[in-house]
Amino acid sequence: MAKLLKILGAGLLTAILCSCTGASSSKHKIAQILLQCHQNGRFSGSVLVGYGDTVVYEGAFGYADETWKVANTPLTRFQIGSLTKQFTAALILELAQQGHIDLDATLSAYIPDYRRDVADAVTIRQLLGHSAGVPDFVHRSDIMQIVKEPAMPREVISKYCSNALEFTPGTQFKYSNCGYLILGVLYERVTGESYADGLQRLTARVGLTDTG
C-alpha cells in the first residue's frame, strides 16, 4: 500500500505540475496512471485532482459493490477510515485553543479511570503525534475479527488498547489507532458532547457538506 501511494503521489504530482501548461495533457496523464493501477488490481475508487480553484481531473474506477457490480462514480461515498484522525486532532486542538485542556498534561488528568501507570506517563501532545507508545491492535492476528465486531470505542480501548506501553513516551514514533480512539473518548469526557456530534458540528462549520 505504501509503495502504491508513492507511485500515485509521484505520478499525480507530475501531472498537476504539467497542468500549468496544458489541462488536457494533465488529465490524460493522470487517467493513464490510475487506469494502469486499476488494471493491475492495485486501485479501485474515485479521484479528484485540483490545482488552485481548478478541477484538473475527476474520475472513478472499479466497483463500489463487487457482488452486485455497482460501479464507482465521482459521487460514490466511501468510509474514510483513518482520515478521521485529522478531524479528531482538530477537535482536540480546538479544546486546547479554548483553554479547556493542556496538551502537555498527562492523560490521567482527563481520563483518570484509564490504566493509571500509562495515563500518568502519556501526554495529550504525544497521543496526537503518535509518540505515546500506546499499544495498537492492527498487528494482531485476529484484526479482521476485531474490526467486524460492533463495539463502542470504550470497549475497544478496554479490550485492546490497555496493555503496557511499547516504549518510553516521546522517544519514538509509531502510528497508533488506539491513541486516537483514546483522544475521541477524551473529547467526550471534557465536553460532555458525543464524538459524533462534535464531528458533525466541526464539518458543518467549515462547509464540508458532503462529508459524513
trRosetta pair geometry for C-beta under 8 A, 3 or more apart (Angstrom, degrees):
i j d omega theta_ij theta_ji phi_ij phi_ji
1 4 5.6 -53 -149 33 32 113
1 5 6.4 32 154 -19 65 104
2 5 5.8 -54 -151 34 32 111
2 6 6.6 34 151 -20 64 103
3 6 5.7 -54 -153 33 33 112
3 7 6.5 34 150 -19 66 104
4 7 5.7 -55 -151 35 33 111
4 8 6.2 29 154 -14 68 107
4 37 6.8 100 -153 -143 104 124
4 42 5.3 -171 -117 176 128 117
4 43 7.0 167 -175 -64 130 96
5 8 5.7 -54 -143 42 32 109
5 9 5.8 34 156 -23 66 110
6 9 5.7 -54 -141 38 27 112
6 10 6.2 24 161 -16 63 108
7 10 6.2 -59 -148 38 24 106
7 11 6.2 18 158 -13 62 114
7 33 7.7 178 145 -168 90 108
7 37 7.2 153 106 -88 128 118
8 11 5.9 -63 -145 42 27 108
8 12 5.8 18 163 -13 67 114
8 33 6.8 129 -123 149 59 123
8 34 7.7 58 -125 -89 100 72
8 37 6.8 15 -79 -67 99 160
8 43 7.5 119 -80 -87 130 142
9 12 6.1 -59 -139 41 23 104
9 13 6.1 26 160 -22 62 109
10 13 5.9 -55 -146 34 26 111
10 14 6.5 27 155 -19 61 106
11 14 5.8 -57 -155 34 30 111
11 15 6.4 26 151 -17 65 108
11 29 7.4 -164 178 153 89 95
11 30 7.4 132 137 -116 98 54
11 33 4.0 139 155 -127 148 152
12 15 5.4 -54 -147 38 36 113
12 16 6.2 39 154 -23 68 103
12 30 6.1 55 -116 -120 74 98
12 33 6.9 -147 -59 85 67 157
12 49 5.9 -152 -161 -110 112 135
13 16 5.7 -52 -146 34 31 111
13 17 6.4 30 155 -17 64 105
14 17 5.9 -57 -152 36 29 110
14 18 6.4 28 152 -18 64 109
14 29 7.0 -106 105 150 99 143
15 18 5.6 -58 -150 37 32 112
15 19 6.8 51 147 -41 63 93
15 26 4.8 111 177 -157 83 76
15 29 4.3 -173 -106 94 104 117
15 30 4.4 125 169 -61 168 86
15 33 7.2 -115 -38 0 136 137
15 49 7.1 12 99 154 121 165
15 56 7.2 139 134 143 101 140
15 57 7.4 -4 140 -16 138 140
16 19 5.4 -36 -160 4 37 120
16 26 6.9 78 -94 -152 24 127
16 49 6.3 -133 -81 173 99 119
16 51 5.4 163 -159 -83 91 110
16 56 6.3 -172 -113 10 69 172
17 20 6.5 -34 178 4 45 109
18 21 6.0 -65 -171 43 58 99
18 22 6.7 -36 156 53 88 82
18 25 5.9 -102 148 110 122 111
18 26 5.0 170 91 -87 96 86
18 29 6.4 59 57 21 151 155
19 22 7.3 -109 -139 72 32 38
19 23 5.8 40 -151 -104 83 57
19 26 3.9 26 -83 -72 78 162
19 51 4.8 -175 91 -19 150 164
19 54 7.5 174 160 97 135 130
19 56 4.8 -64 -107 -121 148 129
20 51 7.7 -143 -61 174 68 150
21 25 7.2 -24 93 52 88 140
22 25 3.9 53 101 15 120 116
22 26 6.5 167 95 -16 65 84
23 26 5.6 -57 -151 35 33 113
23 27 6.3 34 154 -20 68 104
23 54 7.6 -101 -109 160 123 137
23 56 6.5 -146 -144 -138 84 71
24 27 5.7 -50 -148 34 33 113
24 28 6.5 34 154 -20 63 106
25 28 5.8 -57 -152 35 30 112
25 29 6.4 28 154 -18 65 107
26 29 5.9 -58 -149 36 30 108
26 30 6.3 26 158 -15 67 108
26 51 8.0 -40 175 -21 166 143
26 56 5.2 -65 124 -173 135 115
26 57 6.8 -133 128 -44 91 107
27 30 6.0 -59 -147 39 28 108
27 31 6.1 28 157 -19 65 111
27 56 6.6 -163 -73 160 73 70
27 57 4.9 156 -121 -94 69 94
28 31 5.8 -57 -145 38 28 111
28 32 6.3 29 156 -22 64 107
29 32 5.8 -55 -149 33 29 112
29 33 6.6 30 154 -19 63 104
30 33 5.8 -55 -152 34 32 111
30 34 6.3 22 156 -10 67 110
30 47 7.6 -166 163 127 117 140
30 49 5.8 -124 -131 12 157 154
30 56 7.0 114 -18 123 153 108
30 57 4.3 -111 83 -39 152 171
30 59 7.9 157 118 19 107 127
31 34 6.0 -62 -146 43 29 106
31 35 5.9 29 158 -21 67 112
31 57 6.7 -156 -51 -148 79 131
31 59 6.3 92 -108 -17 88 166
32 35 5.8 -54 -139 38 27 111
32 36 6.3 29 160 -20 62 107
33 36 6.1 -60 -155 34 25 110
33 37 6.6 21 152 -14 62 107
34 37 5.7 -55 -149 38 34 111
34 38 6.2 34 153 -20 67 107
34 43 6.3 -107 -157 102 71 150
34 47 6.0 -118 -107 6 151 158
34 59 6.7 145 87 84 157 129
34 61 6.1 -168 154 -28 107 142
35 38 5.6 -55 -146 38 32 112
35 39 6.1 29 156 -18 67 108
35 61 7.1 -174 -99 -102 51 135
36 39 5.8 -55 -143 38 29 109
36 40 6.3 21 157 -12 63 111
37 40 5.9 -65 -149 43 28 107
37 42 4.5 -90 -169 78 79 107
37 43 3.9 38 127 7 115 125
38 41 7.8 45 177 -68 32 19
38 42 7.3 -99 -72 56 21 66
38 43 5.0 -71 -73 75 63 89
38 44 6.5 101 -127 -81 90 58
38 61 4.1 -105 -97 174 147 145
38 62 6.0 -148 -144 -44 111 96
43 61 6.3 49 116 82 94 140
43 62 7.4 -153 121 -21 56 133
44 61 5.8 -124 -129 105 48 88
44 62 2.9 -50 -138 55 99 171
44 63 6.7 -27 -166 38 133 52
44 72 6.6 159 172 -21 80 144
45 60 7.1 -106 130 -144 32 72
45 61 6.6 9 45 56 42 85
45 62 6.7 12 -20 48 37 123
45 72 6.1 -166 -147 -148 18 163
45 76 7.9 -148 -158 83 54 131
45 78 6.7 9 -138 -73 103 154
46 59 7.4 -170 -150 102 60 38
46 60 4.4 -21 -103 -102 77 93
46 61 7.9 175 -81 21 37 61
46 72 5.4 -153 -56 167 84 115
46 73 6.9 10 -95 103 124 26
46 74 5.3 137 -156 -117 124 39
46 75 7.9 -174 -116 17 161 20
46 76 5.4 170 -34 50 133 103
46 78 7.3 -163 27 -24 104 123
47 57 6.8 -7 117 115 106 105
47 58 7.1 -175 95 -140 63 37
47 59 5.6 -4 57 61 97 75
47 60 7.2 175 17 -84 69 43
47 61 7.8 20 -4 3 108 100
48 55 6.4 -54 -165 -142 98 103
48 57 7.2 178 -148 92 36 61
48 58 4.9 9 -110 -107 79 83
48 74 6.9 84 -66 -145 102 106
49 55 7.5 107 76 -166 51 59
49 56 4.7 -55 103 65 98 108
49 57 4.4 25 39 47 110 95
49 58 7.7 -148 26 -64 64 51
50 53 7.6 -33 -174 -152 115 11
50 54 6.5 152 -159 82 72 46
50 55 5.6 -45 -101 -103 80 49
50 56 6.2 162 -119 4 20 88
51 54 5.2 -21 67 67 81 101
51 56 5.0 65 -5 -48 105 120
55 58 5.7 -1 171 -37 125 113
58 74 5.2 27 169 -108 107 140
59 74 7.0 -51 -103 -70 6 99
60 71 7.1 107 119 154 124 91
60 72 4.0 -153 178 116 116 94
60 73 5.0 -147 13 -125 166 17
60 74 5.6 -133 -40 -51 112 53
60 76 6.6 110 -132 9 141 122
61 72 6.3 1 64 60 29 131
62 71 7.6 157 110 -147 30 64
62 72 5.4 36 76 2 70 124
63 66 4.8 126 86 -86 138 52
63 69 6.0 -88 -119 -139 136 38
63 70 6.0 102 -165 68 90 52
63 71 5.8 -69 -108 -104 62 39
63 72 6.4 -175 -135 -24 9 81
64 70 4.8 -56 61 105 97 103
64 71 6.9 44 3 116 88 16
64 72 5.0 131 -50 -82 83 65
64 73 7.9 -40 -33 9 126 70
64 76 4.9 -153 -83 -144 131 134
65 68 4.6 6 116 46 125 98
65 69 7.2 -37 92 18 80 15
65 70 4.0 42 39 32 101 112
66 69 7.3 18 -170 -77 29 46
72 76 4.7 -79 -149 -1 69 160
73 76 5.1 131 49 -32 63 92
80 83 4.1 -78 165 56 105 119
80 84 5.9 128 96 -47 106 76
80 211 7.7 10 -38 -150 150 93
81 84 6.9 -138 116 -2 24 97
82 85 5.4 -4 -180 -10 71 114
82 177 7.3 -93 -104 -101 104 94
83 86 6.3 -32 -176 16 59 108
83 87 7.9 52 136 -7 67 99
84 87 5.6 -61 -165 40 52 110
84 88 6.2 55 141 -24 78 103
84 180 7.8 130 101 150 95 139
84 199 7.8 -31 -149 -116 96 139
85 88 5.3 -51 -146 35 38 115
85 89 6.2 41 155 -20 68 102
85 180 5.0 -69 -117 -121 94 158
86 89 5.7 -49 -148 36 32 113
86 90 6.5 37 150 -23 62 103
87 90 5.4 -48 -148 33 36 115
87 91 6.5 38 152 -20 65 101
87 199 5.7 54 149 -126 138 94
87 202 6.1 140 -160 99 99 147
87 203 7.2 -15 -127 -61 134 94
88 91 5.8 -55 -153 34 32 110
88 92 6.5 26 153 -14 66 108
88 180 5.3 97 93 -164 163 103
88 183 5.4 96 165 103 119 124
88 184 5.8 -65 -127 -71 120 83
88 187 7.4 -128 -151 -30 77 142
88 195 7.9 -3 -109 -157 90 116
89 92 5.8 -58 -147 40 32 109
89 93 6.0 29 157 -17 68 110
89 128 5.7 101 -124 -145 97 100
89 183 7.7 4 -80 151 51 159
90 93 5.9 -56 -141 41 28 108
90 94 6.2 34 155 -25 62 106
90 202 6.2 120 106 -160 125 143
91 94 5.7 -54 -151 32 28 115
91 95 6.8 31 151 -20 61 101
91 187 5.3 18 131 -119 128 141
91 195 7.9 117 113 -143 174 75
91 198 5.3 60 -129 154 139 129
91 199 7.4 -61 -58 -76 136 60
91 202 6.1 -89 -77 -61 90 147
92 95 5.7 -51 -156 31 35 113
92 96 6.7 33 148 -17 65 103
92 101 7.3 -55 -166 62 75 148
92 103 8.0 97 149 -103 104 91
92 124 6.8 -172 -178 179 127 117
92 128 6.4 -155 94 -87 147 116
92 183 5.5 -49 -66 -171 140 116
92 186 7.1 42 -110 91 108 122
92 187 6.4 -97 -77 -76 74 101
93 96 5.4 -50 -150 36 38 113
93 97 6.2 42 150 -23 67 104
93 103 8.0 19 -110 -82 63 125
93 128 7.7 92 -60 -126 91 149
94 97 5.5 -51 -145 35 33 114
94 98 6.3 25 156 -12 65 109
94 202 7.8 -153 -15 -105 157 113
95 98 5.9 -63 -148 43 29 106
95 100 4.4 -79 -170 66 84 117
95 101 4.7 35 129 14 113 110
95 187 7.0 -155 -38 -120 144 76
95 190 5.9 55 -149 115 145 152
95 191 7.2 -107 -99 -57 120 104
96 99 7.7 48 179 -68 31 21
96 100 7.3 -88 -71 53 24 72
96 101 5.3 -60 -82 75 66 87
96 102 7.1 98 -128 -117 91 18
96 103 5.0 19 -116 -47 144 98
96 124 7.7 173 -74 113 120 144
100 190 5.6 103 149 171 119 124
100 191 7.5 35 169 -76 160 75
101 105 6.8 -125 -177 38 78 127
101 110 6.6 5 -121 -76 115 140
101 124 6.3 91 153 -57 127 173
101 186 7.7 61 -108 159 155 116
101 190 5.9 -45 -58 -119 113 155
102 105 3.9 91 76 -22 104 108
102 109 7.5 -11 47 95 102 163
102 124 7.3 146 97 25 48 132
103 123 6.9 61 150 158 56 109
103 124 4.9 -117 -146 84 48 111
103 125 4.3 74 158 -62 100 94
103 128 7.3 -34 -150 4 109 140
104 123 5.4 -21 -150 -156 39 141
104 124 7.3 -76 -39 43 15 89
104 125 5.7 3 -81 -6 57 129
105 109 4.4 -43 159 25 125 155
105 110 7.3 103 108 -23 125 101
105 123 6.5 135 76 -140 26 85
105 124 6.3 28 61 -4 74 110
106 109 5.8 120 68 -11 65 96
106 119 6.3 100 150 155 104 60
106 120 5.6 30 159 -149 157 30
106 121 6.9 96 -137 32 124 11
106 122 6.2 102 -151 70 80 45
106 123 5.7 -70 -95 -90 49 58
107 110 6.4 -79 -166 48 46 92
107 111 5.6 -31 167 46 89 101
107 114 6.0 -50 136 64 122 145
107 118 7.3 -18 56 123 140 78
107 119 4.2 -111 88 -145 103 72
107 120 7.8 -81 54 -38 82 21
107 122 4.9 14 -11 81 119 98
107 123 7.3 -161 -34 -117 71 15
107 124 6.9 138 -81 -66 65 66
107 127 7.2 95 -79 -42 112 134
107 182 7.0 -24 -136 164 134 131
107 186 7.3 -98 -142 -88 82 127
108 111 7.1 -80 -114 71 27 58
108 112 5.5 58 -170 -109 70 60
108 114 7.1 -130 -93 58 60 98
108 116 6.5 55 -106 -142 124 64
108 119 3.7 109 -66 136 80 108
108 120 5.0 16 -21 -75 143 59
109 112 7.7 27 -118 -67 5 84
110 124 7.6 53 12 -73 141 118
110 186 5.0 49 124 -144 137 96
110 189 5.6 126 169 94 87 134
110 190 6.0 -26 -147 -64 119 100
111 114 4.4 47 122 -15 112 116
111 119 6.3 -132 84 -125 87 130
111 182 7.1 -116 15 -167 163 92
111 185 6.3 55 -97 115 138 113
111 186 5.9 -86 -37 -91 113 78
111 189 5.9 -171 -82 -20 77 167
112 116 7.9 17 -174 -103 60 87
112 119 7.1 140 -127 143 31 158
114 118 6.7 -86 137 80 103 106
114 119 4.4 130 84 -70 104 125
114 157 7.6 -63 -119 157 103 129
114 162 7.3 -149 -163 -117 77 99
114 182 7.2 54 -113 -139 151 114
115 118 4.5 44 93 25 107 115
115 119 6.2 160 79 -18 52 94
115 162 4.9 142 -34 -163 126 90
116 119 5.5 -58 -133 42 30 110
116 120 6.0 28 167 -20 67 109
117 120 6.1 -54 -145 36 25 109
117 121 6.7 13 157 -13 58 116
117 164 7.8 -18 93 -122 126 78
118 121 6.0 -74 -152 40 30 105
118 122 5.9 4 166 -6 72 120
118 134 7.0 86 -173 -104 130 84
118 162 7.6 -160 24 -153 153 57
118 164 7.3 -167 -71 -138 109 38
118 165 5.8 156 -117 -50 93 95
119 122 6.6 -64 -127 42 25 98
121 165 6.7 -78 90 -40 142 151
121 169 5.5 159 143 -1 92 130
122 126 5.6 -126 -162 76 75 131
122 127 6.4 75 161 -53 115 93
122 132 4.5 46 -143 -156 117 110
122 133 7.2 -140 -94 49 109 90
122 134 6.6 42 -111 -55 159 101
122 165 7.4 175 -61 -95 111 126
122 169 5.1 -178 -104 -95 65 149
123 126 4.7 99 58 4 80 102
123 127 7.2 -140 99 -4 47 84
123 132 7.5 -150 49 -106 54 97
123 169 7.0 137 12 156 78 142
123 170 7.9 41 25 -59 112 110
124 127 5.6 -52 -153 34 36 113
124 128 6.5 38 150 -19 66 104
124 183 7.5 104 -150 -111 84 94
124 186 7.1 161 -115 170 107 166
125 128 5.7 -54 -151 35 33 114
125 129 6.3 11 157 -2 66 114
126 129 6.0 -67 -140 50 30 99
126 131 4.8 -98 -152 80 80 83
126 132 4.0 118 130 -81 106 76
126 133 7.9 -18 160 7 129 78
126 169 5.0 22 -168 -172 165 109
126 170 5.7 -79 -104 -65 123 75
127 130 7.9 31 -177 -69 28 32
127 132 4.9 23 -78 -44 56 144
127 134 7.1 30 -111 -5 85 136
127 176 7.8 -92 -149 80 63 130
127 179 4.5 180 -154 -172 78 102
127 180 7.4 152 166 -72 96 44
127 182 6.1 -107 -143 82 141 119
127 183 5.5 162 136 -63 130 105
128 179 7.9 -148 -47 150 19 120
128 183 7.0 99 -77 -97 68 146
129 132 7.9 130 66 -32 73 78
129 173 7.4 -82 148 -116 87 92
130 173 5.6 53 104 -161 101 77
130 174 6.1 -148 164 74 96 36
130 175 5.2 -20 -149 -105 145 38
130 176 5.4 164 -133 16 81 89
130 179 6.3 174 -104 48 57 160
131 169 6.7 92 128 -168 76 63
131 170 5.5 65 138 -102 119 31
131 171 7.5 155 -176 37 101 32
131 172 6.4 169 -142 82 78 41
131 173 5.4 -44 -87 -96 86 58
131 174 7.6 111 -107 23 39 65
132 165 7.6 -114 143 -130 70 110
132 169 5.1 -10 -149 -123 47 101
132 170 8.0 28 -99 -40 36 57
132 176 6.8 -81 49 35 102 160
132 179 5.5 145 34 -113 132 123
133 165 4.0 41 124 -170 120 103
133 166 4.9 -159 -168 52 78 70
133 167 4.4 -141 -115 59 115 63
133 168 6.5 165 -57 69 156 8
133 169 5.1 -110 11 -78 115 60
133 171 7.8 32 -62 42 120 90
133 172 7.0 87 -82 53 86 103
133 174 7.2 71 -102 41 41 123
134 161 6.4 21 168 -170 112 93
134 165 6.7 -50 -83 -116 37 74
134 166 7.6 -6 85 8 9 97
134 176 5.3 99 72 -171 96 156
134 178 5.1 -141 131 99 116 116
134 179 4.9 145 52 -75 134 83
134 182 6.8 -105 -148 -6 169 146
135 160 7.9 -130 108 158 104 64
135 161 6.5 -175 77 -137 80 49
135 163 4.6 -1 21 60 152 110
135 164 7.4 66 -31 70 123 43
135 165 7.4 -160 -33 -128 81 26
135 166 5.5 123 -84 -42 73 106
135 176 7.9 136 122 -131 11 115
135 178 6.4 29 90 27 50 162
136 139 6.8 80 91 7 98 92
136 161 7.4 8 -113 -107 35 88
136 174 7.6 -145 -9 139 123 106
136 175 7.5 16 -56 106 161 64
136 176 4.8 -149 -70 -133 112 70
136 177 5.4 97 -145 34 109 83
136 178 5.0 -155 -106 -2 59 107
136 179 7.8 -45 -82 -10 95 84
137 140 5.2 -27 -171 -3 68 124
137 143 6.5 148 141 -112 82 86
137 146 5.9 -140 150 157 133 169
137 156 7.5 -107 0 -176 155 98
137 160 4.0 10 -79 169 133 134
137 161 6.8 -74 -33 -64 106 77
137 177 6.9 -74 39 68 83 121
137 178 6.5 111 -8 -59 87 107
138 143 5.8 55 -154 -128 38 139
138 177 6.0 111 -41 4 112 129
139 143 7.3 113 26 -60 3 133
140 143 4.9 140 68 -60 82 80
140 146 6.7 71 72 -20 134 143
140 160 7.4 -85 -28 -142 151 117
142 145 4.6 -41 179 40 91 118
142 146 5.9 103 119 -31 84 94
143 146 5.4 -54 -149 32 35 116
143 147 6.4 26 160 -14 69 104
144 147 6.2 -56 -146 37 31 103
144 148 6.5 26 155 -17 62 111
145 148 5.8 -63 -149 38 31 110
145 149 6.6 38 154 -32 65 104
146 149 6.0 -55 -156 20 30 112
146 156 7.7 94 -178 -130 104 100
146 160 6.7 64 -142 -73 139 156
151 155 4.3 -120 -176 84 105 128
151 156 5.3 125 111 -54 127 86
151 159 7.8 -57 -171 20 157 138
152 155 4.8 96 58 2 77 103
152 156 7.4 -146 95 -4 41 85
153 156 5.6 -56 -148 37 37 111
153 157 6.2 37 155 -20 69 105
153 181 4.9 -175 -157 -165 105 97
153 184 5.6 -98 -153 89 170 128
153 185 5.8 -159 116 -60 125 98
153 195 7.5 45 -1 8 152 153
154 157 5.7 -53 -147 37 31 113
154 158 6.3 32 154 -20 64 108
154 185 6.1 112 -81 -108 78 130
155 158 5.7 -54 -147 36 30 112
155 159 6.2 15 160 -8 66 113
156 159 6.2 -66 -143 45 26 101
156 160 5.6 -37 -179 36 66 113
156 161 6.6 46 131 -4 75 114
156 178 7.9 -151 133 -114 101 77
156 181 6.0 -95 92 -161 122 157
157 160 7.3 -79 -116 57 13 70
157 161 4.4 -57 -138 57 55 121
157 162 6.4 82 156 -49 67 96
157 178 6.9 121 -114 -155 72 88
157 181 5.6 -170 -70 123 97 122
157 182 6.1 117 -118 -81 130 75
157 185 6.6 -34 -27 -25 159 151
158 161 7.7 15 -3 48 17 81
158 162 5.9 4 -144 -19 31 140
159 162 7.7 101 35 16 10 109
160 178 6.9 -140 113 -96 89 117
161 178 3.5 166 -122 -147 119 121
161 181 6.3 -164 -35 69 168 131
161 182 6.7 -153 143 -52 143 103
165 168 7.3 84 126 -90 138 25
165 169 6.8 -76 -149 -48 149 82
166 174 6.8 -55 82 60 139 163
167 171 5.7 -121 148 70 113 111
167 172 4.8 22 96 22 158 129
167 174 7.3 121 23 -3 125 134
168 171 4.6 51 77 0 95 134
168 172 8.0 106 59 2 65 93
176 179 3.7 76 100 -4 120 111
176 180 7.0 158 104 -6 75 80
177 180 6.1 -65 -160 41 38 103
177 181 6.4 42 146 -22 71 104
178 181 5.5 -52 -148 33 36 114
178 182 6.4 39 153 -20 67 103
179 182 5.8 -56 -157 34 30 113
179 183 6.6 32 147 -20 64 104
180 183 5.1 -42 -144 32 43 116
180 184 6.6 52 153 -23 64 96
181 184 5.7 -50 -156 29 34 115
181 185 6.8 31 149 -14 64 102
182 185 5.7 -54 -153 37 35 110
182 186 6.3 42 147 -24 66 104
183 186 5.3 -49 -146 33 35 118
183 187 6.6 44 152 -25 64 98
184 187 5.7 -47 -154 26 33 114
184 188 6.9 29 150 -14 62 102
184 195 4.5 19 -169 -110 98 149
185 188 5.7 -54 -155 36 37 111
185 189 6.4 38 149 -22 68 105
185 195 7.8 -45 -69 -54 33 127
186 189 5.6 -55 -147 35 33 112
186 190 6.2 24 159 -15 67 109
187 190 6.2 -63 -147 39 26 105
187 191 6.0 -8 169 9 65 118
187 193 7.6 -57 146 73 90 88
187 195 5.7 94 80 -101 126 83
187 198 5.9 -73 155 0 133 174
188 191 6.6 -72 -132 52 22 90
188 192 7.4 70 -179 -99 56 9
188 193 6.7 -124 -124 77 59 46
188 194 6.2 11 -114 -126 109 33
188 195 5.6 -59 -56 -45 104 81
188 198 8.0 -126 -77 -16 65 133
191 198 6.7 102 70 -83 163 124
193 197 5.1 -115 176 83 99 122
193 198 5.4 117 113 -60 120 92
193 201 8.0 -19 167 0 151 143
194 197 4.5 92 60 7 88 102
194 198 6.9 -149 95 -7 47 85
195 198 5.5 -55 -152 35 33 116
195 199 6.5 35 152 -20 66 103
196 199 5.8 -53 -152 34 31 111
196 200 6.5 31 152 -18 64 105
197 200 5.6 -52 -147 36 35 113
197 201 6.3 35 154 -20 66 106
198 201 5.8 -56 -149 36 30 111
198 202 6.3 28 154 -18 65 108
199 202 5.7 -57 -145 38 31 110
199 203 6.1 22 162 -12 68 109
199 212 6.5 160 134 -99 114 149
200 203 6.2 -58 -141 41 26 103
200 204 6.1 25 160 -18 63 112
200 212 6.5 -162 -95 132 69 157
201 204 6.0 -59 -146 38 25 110
201 205 6.3 27 157 -24 62 110
202 205 5.9 -59 -151 32 27 112
202 206 6.7 -1 163 2 64 109
203 206 6.4 -69 -146 48 30 94
203 208 4.0 -78 -164 64 89 116
203 211 5.0 -132 -153 83 138 119
203 212 5.7 152 48 7 170 135
204 207 7.8 41 -178 -69 29 24
204 208 7.5 -79 -61 51 24 73
204 209 7.8 65 -118 -90 57 63
208 211 3.9 -13 152 19 115 128
208 212 7.5 77 117 9 112 103
